[in-house]
């Protein structure tokens, strides 16, 4: 999970900046009652969503006998991010984050309950499913934006790594359990998902305290302008741009074996391997490596060392898959994919934490929208392009050469990666902006607005106090 959020009123230079001697512990992270509530609600909805995705895919296929419609049901959850993710995520900055999360959960309860009704056509199911997924961007953005208001410093970085690893585990468990329940009753899986969202809303409402909206009514501009300002901030600020490009490019590689697993397993089946077992082995390898990497790097490596290893993990992610050129057997393919997943897990929480702290106040949700949309597009694009290439060339050659190109790309990005003091300066500047009280500004009528209704946040100068990448 990508979490694009910023420090809001906390220390201007966090523990991640002044690297402590040891990483934060899970005990310290879970000591925060509000975080425990968000974590529990998140695990519930993640697991329920993956469970429902497995059920809906089967349900649509049963209704239509169409592989294309079944695939469309699986892909529907990605559509909101692709067609309007940043715009929808920007909405979360306009309202209290707790309220956004609760309302989005409540909206999904009746929609999934209706989908469970027997006899609906595949087309109606797809429409209802799309409506349910439309609230995902603002919900995820609000949750992401809430975390740095609860946790700071290395506790935040460890929490981000924990969320990413837990998300991978929820995917594996949700798919396995969902497939099993769906064979018995797809409607039951959907009702379980609806109940999960209802319980999540209750947990958030009673477990997280109310906070005011990041952008007050008097500071709002047109939604499109606010969304564009998020893009301007991310890609106009050198440090944030470097992080965004690094993350987007890292997404191009570890996902490829998972995306080509079905076709790759068919190839191995021609050599005597069990197709189903091979496909499952390849598909779970990268998520398993990601889970392990998140726990090992997040908990066992000092914060300063994590930051220093960003370049290494960036290059290792594609490098791990280069040996697929030699057409290794399935267990070795899975091992290579796991190493790639491990490397991405070592990279993402650190870059995420740096991004979090370098953002100025008022850009949480829209920055999350920019980053998460980019991640979704890059992953989908990588699978699409390599899939097209695999139609003409052997899969091991496609994956191997794709990864060779990735090594060259990530080496270039590693060389251009900003020095540590650049991040320190950006984090200090963001902290100073967050600590500055709102100024009274003239309104259009020549009067003055109250201190509680400052003008909408503006992107900082791309060079002010940060320096070039």
C-alpha positions as a printed NumPy array, in Angstrom:
array([[  0.   ,   0.   ,   0.   ],
       [  1.293,   3.425,  -0.896],
       [  0.624,   6.044,   1.764],
       [  1.166,   9.606,   0.593],
       [  0.667,  11.724,   3.661],
       [  2.495,  14.444,   5.493],
       [  3.426,  15.485,   8.978],
       [  0.755,  17.744,  10.435],
       [  1.807,  19.659,  13.47 ],
       [  4.308,  17.028,  14.633],
       [  8.065,  17.403,  14.96 ],
       [  9.548,  19.326,  12.067],
       [ 12.417,  16.864,  11.768],
       [ 11.394,  13.365,  12.714],
       [ 13.155,  10.343,  14.068],
       [ 13.626,   9.17 ,  10.494],
       [ 15.652,  12.32 ,   9.81 ],
       [ 17.757,  12.12 ,  12.951],
       [ 18.279,   8.399,  12.649],
       [ 17.871,   6.719,  16.043],
       [ 20.095,   3.872,  17.16 ],
       [ 17.33 ,   1.319,  16.768],
       [ 14.156,   0.943,  14.746],
       [ 10.768,   1.419,  16.335],
       [  9.148,  -1.751,  17.642],
       [  5.772,  -3.211,  16.812],
       [  4.883,  -2.812,  20.491],
       [  5.465,   0.936,  20.195],
       [  3.384,   1.132,  17.051],
       [  0.439,  -0.815,  18.486],
       [  0.598,   1.122,  21.745],
       [ -1.434,   3.825,  19.992],
       [ -5.117,   3.03 ,  20.44 ],
       [ -6.166,   4.896,  17.295],
       [ -3.659,   3.011,  15.201],
       [ -4.96 ,  -0.296,  16.523],
       [ -8.442,   0.719,  15.376],
       [ -7.274,   1.72 ,  11.891],
       [ -5.17 ,  -1.423,  11.542],
       [ -8.04 ,  -3.717,  12.585],
       [-10.506,  -1.989,  10.264],
       [ -8.028,  -2.106,   7.391],
       [ -7.317,  -5.824,   7.78 ],
       [-11.062,  -6.515,   7.879],
       [-11.838,  -4.6  ,   4.688],
       [ -8.781,  -5.807,   2.8  ],
       [ -9.538,  -9.449,   3.523],
       [-13.217,  -8.95 ,   2.759],
       [-12.436,  -7.204,  -0.516],
       [-10.158,  -9.968,  -1.784],
       [-12.663, -12.561,  -0.627],
       [-15.41 , -10.734,  -2.529],
       [-13.235, -10.349,  -5.628],
       [-12.771, -14.114,  -5.82 ],
       [-16.513, -14.611,  -5.309],
       [-17.633, -11.981,  -7.832],
       [-15.314, -13.359, -10.506],
       [-16.875, -16.788, -10.112],
       [-20.41 , -15.397,  -9.8  ],
       [-20.127, -13.397, -13.03 ],
       [-18.724, -16.394, -14.857],
       [-21.588, -18.576, -13.594],
       [-24.124, -15.995, -14.735],
       [-22.617, -15.248, -18.149],
       [-20.313, -18.164, -19.012],
       [-18.02 , -15.407, -20.336],
       [-14.319, -15.352, -19.512],
       [-14.135, -11.727, -20.672],
       [-16.899, -10.584, -18.298],
       [-15.34 , -12.574, -15.476],
       [-12.012, -10.849, -16.112],
       [-13.813,  -7.497, -16.235],
       [-15.261,  -8.188, -12.785],
       [-11.752,  -8.829, -11.474],
       [-10.394,  -5.651, -13.077],
       [-13.247,  -3.382, -11.979],
       [-11.534,  -2.504,  -8.703],
       [ -8.734,  -0.814, -10.655],
       [-10.993,   1.356, -12.791],
       [-11.674,   4.174, -10.292],
       [ -7.939,   4.772,  -9.945],
       [ -7.391,   4.776, -13.686],
       [-10.29 ,   7.03 , -14.675],
       [-10.357,   9.46 , -11.767],
       [ -8.294,   8.285,  -8.817],
       [ -6.539,  11.596,  -8.065],
       [ -9.788,  13.552,  -8.397],
       [-11.704,  11.214,  -6.093],
       [ -8.857,  11.087,  -3.577],
       [ -8.732,  14.897,  -3.411],
       [-12.243,  14.836,  -1.914],
       [-10.815,  13.325,   1.258],
       [ -8.915,  16.549,   2.069],
       [-12.181,  18.506,   2.078],
       [-13.807,  16.608,   4.946],
       [-12.711,  15.099,   8.277],
       [-10.783,  11.928,   7.553],
       [-12.71 ,   9.818,  10.061],
       [-16.002,  10.901,   8.513],
       [-14.79 ,  10.036,   5.003],
       [-13.671,   6.552,   6.054],
       [-16.915,   5.787,   7.888],
       [-19.206,   7.061,   5.117],
       [-17.29 ,   5.149,   2.434],
       [-17.569,   1.936,   4.473],
       [-21.297,   2.448,   5.03 ],
       [-21.935,   3.083,   1.31 ],
       [-20.396,  -0.262,   0.403],
       [-22.481,  -2.335,   2.839],
       [-25.806,  -2.253,   0.914],
       [-24.086,  -2.411,  -2.474],
       [-22.319,  -5.699,  -1.693],
       [-25.482,  -7.018,  -0.027],
       [-27.468,  -6.319,  -3.207],
       [-24.833,  -8.011,  -5.382],
       [-25.38 , -11.136,  -3.282],
       [-29.034, -11.332,  -4.391],
       [-29.563, -14.39 ,  -6.529],
       [-30.54 , -13.951, -10.157],
       [-28.88 , -10.617, -10.998],
       [-27.446, -10.382, -14.499],
       [-23.711, -10.096, -14.995],
       [-24.101,  -6.552, -16.336],
       [-25.994,  -5.41 , -13.229],
       [-23.379,  -7.014, -10.991],
       [-20.597,  -5.142, -12.797],
       [-22.428,  -1.809, -12.432],
       [-22.996,  -2.35 ,  -8.691],
       [-19.416,  -3.49 ,  -8.234],
       [-18.113,  -0.396,  -9.999],
       [-20.281,   1.819,  -7.778],
       [-18.848,   0.096,  -4.696],
       [-15.267,   0.584,  -5.849],
       [-15.771,   4.284,  -6.618],
       [-15.464,   5.087,  -2.915],
       [-12.131,   3.28 ,  -2.592],
       [ -9.897,   6.247,  -3.587],
       [-11.297,   8.722,  -1.021],
       [-11.47 ,   6.012,   1.645],
       [ -7.89 ,   4.865,   1.14 ],
       [ -6.647,   8.439,   0.866],
       [ -8.322,   9.404,   4.14 ],
       [ -6.887,   6.378,   5.924],
       [ -3.449,   7.113,   4.531],
       [ -3.69 ,  10.746,   5.582],
       [ -4.743,   9.82 ,   9.103],
       [ -1.652,   7.748,   9.918],
       [  0.885,  10.591,  10.429],
       [ -1.584,  12.336,  12.727],
       [ -1.348,   9.285,  14.97 ],
       [  2.246,   8.102,  14.496],
       [  5.438,  10.079,  13.876],
       [  9.053,   9.338,  13.077],
       [ 10.18 ,   5.749,  12.732],
       [  6.951,   4.447,  14.252],
       [  5.223,   5.77 ,  11.135],
       [  7.761,   4.127,   8.807],
       [  7.427,   0.782,  10.616],
       [  3.625,   1.085,  10.461],
       [  3.761,   1.716,   6.696],
       [  5.888,  -1.379,   6.21 ],
       [  3.522,  -3.362,   8.418],
       [  0.521,  -2.207,   6.396],
       [  2.2  ,  -3.147,   3.121],
       [  3.115,  -6.632,   4.368],
       [ -0.325,  -7.14 ,   5.908],
       [ -1.953,  -6.129,   2.626],
       [ -0.03 ,  -8.854,   0.81 ],
       [ -1.024, -11.407,   3.458],
       [ -4.665, -10.314,   3.242],
       [ -4.518, -10.81 ,  -0.521],
       [ -3.262, -14.384,  -0.193],
       [ -5.715, -15.295,   2.579],
       [ -8.636, -13.505,   0.922],
       [ -8.126, -15.22 ,  -2.414],
       [ -7.702, -18.677,  -0.876],
       [-10.632, -18.406,   1.531],
       [-12.762, -16.53 ,  -0.992],
       [-12.253, -19.171,  -3.65 ],
       [-13.234, -21.882,  -1.177],
       [-16.37 , -20.083,   0.038],
       [-17.339, -19.062,  -3.507],
       [-17.406, -22.697,  -4.61 ],
       [-20.003, -23.282,  -1.892],
       [-21.854, -19.949,  -2.085],
       [-20.632, -16.732,  -3.777],
       [-23.467, -14.862,  -2.049],
       [-22.104, -15.846,   1.368],
       [-18.673, -14.418,   0.498],
       [-20.27 , -11.133,  -0.58 ],
       [-22.359, -10.91 ,   2.596],
       [-19.238, -11.512,   4.684],
       [-17.592,  -8.613,   2.849],
       [-20.594,  -6.37 ,   3.529],
       [-20.429,  -7.282,   7.22 ],
       [-16.704,  -6.526,   7.237],
       [-17.321,  -2.988,   5.994],
       [-20.101,  -2.467,   8.57 ],
       [-17.803,  -3.594,  11.372],
       [-14.983,  -1.445,   9.992],
       [-17.219,   1.653,  10.123],
       [-18.018,   0.965,  13.775],
       [-14.371,   0.415,  14.681],
       [-13.29 ,   3.661,  13.009],
       [-16.146,   5.705,  14.469],
       [-15.526,   4.603,  18.054],
       [-11.77 ,   4.006,  17.854],
       [-10.54 ,   7.148,  16.066],
       [-11.136,  10.654,  17.34 ],
       [-12.612,  13.41 ,  15.198],
       [-10.27 ,  15.92 ,  13.543],
       [-11.115,  18.923,  11.407],
       [-10.794,  18.798,   7.637],
       [ -7.348,  19.575,   6.229],
       [ -8.783,  22.168,   3.837],
       [-11.374,  24.437,   5.446],
       [-14.454,  25.619,   3.53 ],
       [-12.952,  29.074,   3.068],
       [ -9.773,  27.631,   1.579],
       [-11.335,  25.432,  -1.07 ],
       [-10.879,  25.941,  -4.789],
       [-12.348,  24.072,  -7.737],
       [-11.818,  20.332,  -7.309],
       [ -9.936,  20.099, -10.608],
       [ -7.609,  22.912,  -9.527],
       [ -6.933,  21.219,  -6.216],
       [ -6.203,  17.924,  -7.982],
       [ -3.885,  19.653, -10.465],
       [ -2.095,  21.296,  -7.548],
       [ -1.334,  17.815,  -6.215],
       [  0.317,  16.837,  -9.501],
       [  2.183,  20.153,  -9.55 ],
       [  3.49 ,  19.558,  -6.041],
       [  4.601,  15.957,  -6.59 ],
       [  6.269,  16.494,  -9.96 ],
       [  7.349,  20.105,  -9.447],
       [  9.282,  19.511,  -6.214],
       [ 12.639,  17.827,  -6.968],
       [ 12.748,  15.58 ,  -3.887],
       [  9.142,  14.437,  -4.238],
       [  9.618,  13.944,  -7.976],
       [ 12.666,  11.736,  -7.362],
       [ 10.682,   9.558,  -4.946],
       [  7.702,   9.315,  -7.302],
       [  9.843,   8.284, -10.281],
       [ 11.774,   5.748,  -8.192],
       [  8.577,   4.164,  -6.868],
       [  6.805,   4.131, -10.235],
       [  9.768,   2.491, -11.968],
       [ 10.193,  -0.074,  -9.17 ],
       [  6.619,  -1.21 ,  -9.822],
       [  7.548,  -2.377, -13.327],
       [  9.349,  -5.578, -12.352],
       [  8.297,  -7.68 ,  -9.346],
       [  4.703,  -7.823, -10.634],
       [  5.648,  -9.417, -13.975],
       [  6.065, -13.089, -12.858],
       [  2.727, -12.867, -11.023],
       [  1.002, -11.358, -14.036],
       [  2.373, -14.018, -16.421],
       [  2.006, -16.906, -13.97 ],
       [ -0.882, -18.628, -15.748],
       [  0.851, -18.696, -19.14 ],
       [  4.217, -19.548, -17.578],
       [  2.668, -22.455, -15.684],
       [  1.164, -23.75 , -18.922],
       [  4.636, -23.753, -20.455],
       [  6.03 , -25.695, -17.512],
       [  3.077, -28.104, -17.716],
       [  4.324, -29.08 , -21.158],
       [  7.537, -30.162, -19.455],
       [  5.712, -32.348, -16.936],
       [  5.058, -29.899, -14.076],
       [  1.681, -29.637, -12.354],
       [  0.039, -26.568, -13.891],
       [ -2.13 , -25.492, -10.932],
       [  0.601, -25.944,  -8.351],
       [  3.114, -24.093, -10.526],
       [  0.784, -21.163, -11.115],
       [  0.019, -20.871,  -7.39 ],
       [  3.718, -21.114,  -6.526],
       [  4.696, -18.299,  -8.899],
       [  1.737, -16.083,  -7.947],
       [  2.341, -16.177,  -4.193],
       [  6.143, -15.898,  -4.423],
       [  6.41 , -12.124,  -4.782],
       [  3.757, -11.372,  -2.096],
       [  5.499, -13.831,   0.255],
       [  8.853, -12.145,  -0.387],
       [  7.231,  -8.756,   0.173],
       [  5.803,  -9.858,   3.517],
       [  9.172, -11.209,   4.648],
       [ 11.023,  -8.126,   3.42 ],
       [  8.631,  -5.755,   5.143],
       [  9.055,  -7.507,   8.47 ],
       [ 12.822,  -8.067,   8.252],
       [ 13.811,  -4.655,   6.908],
       [ 11.182,  -2.71 ,   8.816],
       [ 11.879,  -4.292,  12.165],
       [ 15.484,  -5.485,  11.942],
       [ 17.3  ,  -2.645,  10.145],
       [ 18.106,   0.756,  11.671],
       [ 16.342,   3.733,  10.049],
       [ 19.578,   5.304,   8.813],
       [ 20.641,   1.996,   7.271],
       [ 17.259,   1.592,   5.58 ],
       [ 17.679,   4.954,   3.897],
       [ 21.178,   4.038,   2.752],
       [ 19.91 ,   0.765,   1.238],
       [ 17.33 ,   2.416,  -1.032],
       [ 19.718,   2.399,  -3.992],
       [ 20.663,  -1.249,  -3.395],
       [ 17.081,  -2.495,  -3.202],
       [ 16.097,  -0.412,  -6.235],
       [ 18.642,  -2.209,  -8.421],
       [ 18.145,  -5.615,  -6.788],
       [ 14.406,  -5.713,  -7.61 ],
       [ 14.924,  -6.178, -11.389],
       [ 18.356,  -7.806, -10.998],
       [ 16.828, -10.718,  -9.101],
       [ 14.768, -11.655, -12.174],
       [ 17.554, -11.5  , -14.761],
       [ 18.447, -15.235, -14.275],
       [ 15.043, -16.154, -15.716],
       [ 16.801, -15.796, -19.069],
       [ 18.235, -19.271, -18.363],
       [ 14.727, -20.792, -18.127],
       [ 15.058, -22.108, -14.561],
       [ 12.585, -24.645, -13.091],
       [  9.448, -23.412, -11.256],
       [ 10.877, -23.494,  -7.701],
       [ 13.789, -21.294,  -8.778],
       [ 11.456, -18.927, -10.652],
       [  9.442, -18.593,  -7.442],
       [ 12.605, -17.955,  -5.432],
       [ 13.725, -15.215,  -7.837],
       [ 10.278, -13.616,  -7.689],
       [ 10.384, -13.749,  -3.897],
       [ 13.751, -11.957,  -3.859],
       [ 12.297,  -9.267,  -6.14 ],
       [  9.318,  -8.894,  -3.781],
       [ 11.662,  -8.717,  -0.795],
       [ 13.604,  -5.914,  -2.49 ],
       [ 10.493,  -3.883,  -3.226],
       [  9.483,  -4.257,   0.432],
       [ 12.865,  -2.89 ,   1.451],
       [ 12.385,   0.086,  -0.842],
       [  8.756,   1.178,  -0.472],
       [  8.356,   1.925,   3.266],
       [ 11.495,   4.075,   3.275],
       [ 10.565,   6.093,   0.206],
       [  7.016,   6.284,   1.513],
       [  8.244,   7.612,   4.854],
       [ 10.428,  10.226,   3.168],
       [  7.535,  11.272,   0.95 ],
       [  5.27 ,  11.533,   3.988],
       [  7.563,  13.886,   5.838],
       [  8.494,  16.076,   2.86 ],
       [  4.874,  16.973,   2.028],
       [  3.544,  20.376,   3.14 ],
       [  0.286,  20.575,   5.044],
       [ -2.961,  20.236,   3.102],
       [ -1.858,  17.828,   0.368],
       [ -2.378,  14.42 ,   1.986],
       [ -5.19 ,  12.937,  -0.03 ],
       [ -4.351,  14.416,  -3.407],
       [ -0.715,  13.291,  -3.139],
       [ -1.943,   9.809,  -2.252],
       [ -4.164,   9.907,  -5.344],
       [ -1.247,  10.847,  -7.584],
       [  1.03 ,   8.153,  -6.188],
       [ -1.472,   5.31 ,  -5.98 ],
       [ -2.766,   5.98 ,  -9.489],
       [  0.801,   5.925, -10.777],
       [  1.489,   2.641,  -9.008],
       [ -1.651,   1.048, -10.46 ],
       [ -0.898,   2.278, -13.993],
       [  2.733,   1.133, -13.918],
       [  1.882,  -2.332, -12.619],
       [ -0.93 ,  -2.811, -15.112],
       [  1.203,  -1.449, -17.936],
       [  4.107,  -3.764, -17.1  ],
       [  1.89 ,  -6.854, -17.166],
       [  0.179,  -5.707, -20.369],
       [  3.411,  -4.998, -22.26 ],
       [  5.192,  -8.16 , -21.15 ],
       [  2.038, -10.158, -21.906],
       [  1.971,  -8.824, -25.465],
       [  5.671,  -9.612, -25.881],
       [  5.114, -13.117, -24.486],
       [  2.683, -13.774, -27.337],
       [  5.653, -13.676, -29.735],
       [  8.658, -14.663, -27.617],
       [  9.409, -17.209, -24.905],
       [  8.333, -16.036, -21.446],
       [ 11.758, -16.588, -19.803],
       [ 13.362, -14.418, -22.475],
       [ 10.733, -11.685, -22.083],
       [ 11.027, -11.57 , -18.286],
       [ 14.803, -11.768, -18.356],
       [ 15.357,  -9.04 , -20.947],
       [ 12.675,  -6.851, -19.361],
       [ 14.615,  -7.177, -16.104],
       [ 17.953,  -6.399, -17.779],
       [ 16.46 ,  -3.156, -19.047],
       [ 15.16 ,  -2.587, -15.522],
       [ 18.626,  -2.93 , -14.018],
       [ 19.929,  -0.231, -16.357],
       [ 16.982,   2.022, -15.556],
       [ 17.268,   1.59 , -11.795],
       [ 21.032,   2.092, -11.909],
       [ 20.432,   5.456, -13.569],
       [ 17.845,   6.415, -10.947],
       [ 20.13 ,   5.226,  -8.133],
       [ 22.941,   7.436,  -9.425],
       [ 20.596,  10.436,  -9.524],
       [ 18.992,   9.677,  -6.15 ],
       [ 19.15 ,  12.821,  -3.942],
       [ 21.69 ,  13.048,  -1.16 ],
       [ 20.444,  12.594,   2.378],
       [ 20.74 ,  16.29 ,   3.212],
       [ 18.297,  17.1  ,   0.41 ],
       [ 15.651,  15.022,   2.127],
       [ 16.505,  16.581,   5.489],
       [ 16.034,  20.065,   4.042],
       [ 12.705,  19.146,   2.439],
       [ 11.439,  17.541,   5.65 ],
       [ 12.497,  20.542,   7.715],
       [ 10.761,  22.899,   5.296],
       [  7.539,  20.871,   5.376],
       [  7.65 ,  20.784,   9.169],
       [  8.164,  24.525,   9.344],
       [  5.191,  25.108,   7.061],
       [  3.005,  22.808,   9.165],
       [  4.034,  24.619,  12.353],
       [  3.276,  28.095,  10.928],
       [ -0.118,  29.32 ,  12.132],
       [ -2.657,  30.377,   9.469],
       [ -2.385,  34.024,   8.459],
       [ -5.298,  36.393,   8.158],
       [ -5.707,  37.197,   4.47 ],
       [ -7.881,  39.702,   2.611],
       [-10.98 ,  38.345,   0.938],
       [-12.41 ,  39.332,  -2.422],
       [-14.608,  42.022,  -0.908],
       [-11.631,  43.772,   0.6  ],
       [-12.367,  42.505,   4.094],
       [-10.39 ,  39.904,   5.998],
       [-10.952,  36.214,   6.495],
       [-10.758,  34.658,   9.908],
       [ -7.715,  32.756,  11.07 ],
       [ -9.705,  29.575,  10.884],
       [-10.333,  29.995,   7.153],
       [ -6.982,  30.603,   5.491],
       [ -6.602,  30.631,   1.746],
       [ -6.22 ,  27.214,   0.146],
       [ -2.731,  25.718,   0.309],
       [ -0.409,  26.512,  -2.566],
       [  2.393,  24.32 ,  -3.843],
       [  5.763,  25.509,  -2.563],
       [  8.398,  26.645,  -4.993],
       [ 10.063,  23.616,  -6.508],
       [ 13.478,  24.947,  -5.568],
       [ 12.776,  26.829,  -2.353],
       [ 14.909,  25.407,   0.377],
       [ 15.122,  21.966,  -1.243],
       [ 17.633,  22.071,  -4.039],
       [ 17.804,  20.143,  -7.249],
       [ 17.84 ,  16.399,  -7.374]])
